[in-house]
Amino acid sequence: MKLVTRLIGPIIIAVVLIIIAIINLTMRRKGYAIPGKTAVRCSKGHLFTTTWIEGGSLKAVRLGPFTRYQYCPVGKHWAIIHPVKDEDLTPEDRKALLGN
């Protein structure tokens, strides 16, 4: 019984890490630059980059796999943000992101 109790914690941690890895891989395959520096758009339309790692966040409130509440440095306000697929970025968007 003690062995089973000792294994529960590491098993739970392993399962959570596997789930996070699967979510990150799925997001990457869908065209998002996740995990890592990701292009995001706030609810007011401002475009900027942020570090997006599924399963954790230090500067945002996670509201699901595609939604966060975070400070928008472009508009200097707090807003709902969503990642933007790489293929949806225009050449002008890419140029603007280089300045961030």
The 8 nearest C-alpha neighbors of each residue, nearest first, counted from 0:
[[1, 3, 2, 4, 5, 6, 7, 8],
 [2, 0, 4, 3, 5, 6, 7, 8],
 [1, 3, 5, 0, 4, 6, 7, 8],
 [4, 2, 6, 0, 5, 1, 7, 8],
 [5, 3, 1, 2, 7, 6, 0, 8],
 [4, 6, 2, 3, 7, 1, 8, 9],
 [5, 7, 3, 4, 9, 8, 10, 2],
 [6, 8, 10, 4, 9, 5, 11, 3],
 [9, 7, 11, 10, 6, 12, 5, 4],
 [10, 8, 12, 11, 6, 7, 13, 5],
 [11, 9, 13, 7, 12, 8, 6, 14],
 [10, 12, 14, 8, 13, 9, 7, 15],
 [11, 13, 9, 15, 10, 14, 16, 8],
 [14, 12, 10, 16, 11, 15, 9, 17],
 [13, 15, 17, 11, 16, 12, 10, 18],
 [14, 16, 18, 12, 17, 13, 11, 19],
 [17, 15, 19, 13, 18, 14, 20, 12],
 [16, 18, 20, 14, 15, 19, 13, 21],
 [17, 19, 21, 15, 20, 16, 14, 22],
 [20, 18, 16, 22, 21, 17, 54, 23],
 [21, 19, 17, 23, 18, 22, 24, 16],
 [20, 22, 18, 24, 19, 23, 25, 17],
 [21, 23, 25, 19, 20, 24, 26, 18],
 [24, 22, 20, 26, 25, 21, 53, 34],
 [25, 23, 27, 21, 26, 22, 20, 28],
 [24, 26, 22, 28, 27, 23, 21, 29],
 [25, 27, 29, 23, 24, 28, 31, 22],
 [28, 26, 31, 24, 30, 25, 29, 33],
 [29, 27, 25, 30, 26, 24, 31, 23],
 [28, 30, 26, 27, 31, 25, 84, 24],
 [31, 29, 84, 28, 27, 85, 32, 26],
 [30, 32, 84, 27, 33, 26, 29, 85],
 [33, 31, 37, 27, 34, 35, 30, 36],
 [34, 32, 35, 31, 27, 51, 23, 26],
 [33, 35, 52, 51, 23, 32, 53, 36],
 [34, 36, 50, 33, 51, 37, 52, 32],
 [35, 37, 50, 49, 48, 51, 32, 38],
 [38, 36, 32, 48, 49, 35, 50, 51],
 [37, 39, 48, 83, 47, 82, 49, 36],
 [40, 38, 82, 83, 81, 47, 48, 46],
 [39, 41, 46, 45, 80, 81, 44, 82],
 [40, 42, 80, 44, 45, 43, 79, 78],
 [41, 43, 79, 44, 78, 80, 40, 45],
 [44, 42, 41, 45, 78, 40, 74, 79],
 [45, 43, 41, 42, 40, 46, 80, 74],
 [44, 46, 41, 40, 43, 73, 47, 74],
 [47, 45, 40, 39, 44, 41, 38, 48],
 [48, 46, 39, 38, 96, 40, 99, 45],
 [49, 47, 38, 37, 39, 36, 96, 99],
 [48, 50, 37, 36, 51, 38, 47, 39],
 [49, 51, 36, 35, 37, 52, 48, 34],
 [52, 50, 35, 34, 33, 37, 49, 36],
 [53, 51, 34, 55, 54, 35, 33, 50],
 [54, 52, 55, 23, 19, 51, 34, 64],
 [53, 55, 19, 52, 56, 64, 16, 22],
 [56, 54, 53, 52, 57, 61, 51, 59],
 [55, 57, 59, 58, 52, 61, 60, 54],
 [56, 58, 59, 55, 60, 50, 61, 51],
 [57, 59, 56, 69, 60, 70, 68, 50],
 [60, 58, 69, 68, 56, 57, 61, 67],
 [59, 61, 68, 67, 62, 69, 56, 58],
 [60, 62, 67, 63, 59, 66, 68, 56],
 [61, 63, 67, 66, 60, 64, 68, 65],
 [64, 62, 66, 65, 61, 67, 53, 60],
 [63, 65, 66, 53, 62, 61, 22, 67],
 [66, 64, 63, 81, 82, 67, 62, 80],
 [65, 67, 81, 62, 63, 80, 64, 61],
 [68, 66, 61, 62, 80, 60, 79, 69],
 [67, 69, 79, 60, 78, 59, 80, 61],
 [68, 70, 59, 77, 78, 67, 71, 79],
 [69, 71, 77, 76, 72, 78, 75, 68],
 [72, 70, 76, 75, 73, 74, 77, 69],
 [73, 71, 75, 74, 70, 76, 47, 77],
 [74, 72, 71, 75, 45, 47, 46, 76],
 [73, 75, 76, 72, 71, 45, 43, 77],
 [76, 74, 72, 71, 73, 70, 77, 78],
 [77, 75, 71, 74, 70, 78, 72, 73],
 [78, 76, 70, 69, 71, 68, 75, 79],
 [79, 77, 68, 69, 41, 42, 80, 70],
 [78, 80, 68, 42, 67, 41, 69, 66],
 [81, 79, 41, 67, 40, 66, 42, 68],
 [80, 82, 66, 39, 40, 65, 83, 41],
 [83, 81, 39, 38, 40, 65, 84, 37],
 [82, 84, 39, 38, 85, 81, 31, 40],
 [83, 85, 31, 30, 87, 86, 82, 88],
 [84, 86, 87, 88, 30, 31, 83, 32],
 [85, 87, 84, 88, 30, 89, 83, 31],
 [88, 86, 84, 85, 89, 83, 30, 92],
 [89, 87, 86, 85, 92, 93, 90, 84],
 [88, 90, 92, 91, 93, 87, 86, 94],
 [89, 91, 93, 92, 94, 88, 95, 87],
 [90, 92, 94, 89, 93, 95, 88, 96],
 [93, 91, 89, 95, 94, 90, 88, 96],
 [92, 94, 90, 96, 91, 95, 89, 88],
 [93, 95, 91, 97, 92, 96, 90, 98],
 [96, 94, 92, 97, 93, 98, 91, 99],
 [97, 95, 93, 99, 98, 94, 47, 92],
 [96, 98, 94, 95, 99, 93, 92, 48],
 [97, 99, 96, 95, 94, 93, 47, 48],
 [98, 96, 97, 47, 48, 95, 73, 72]]
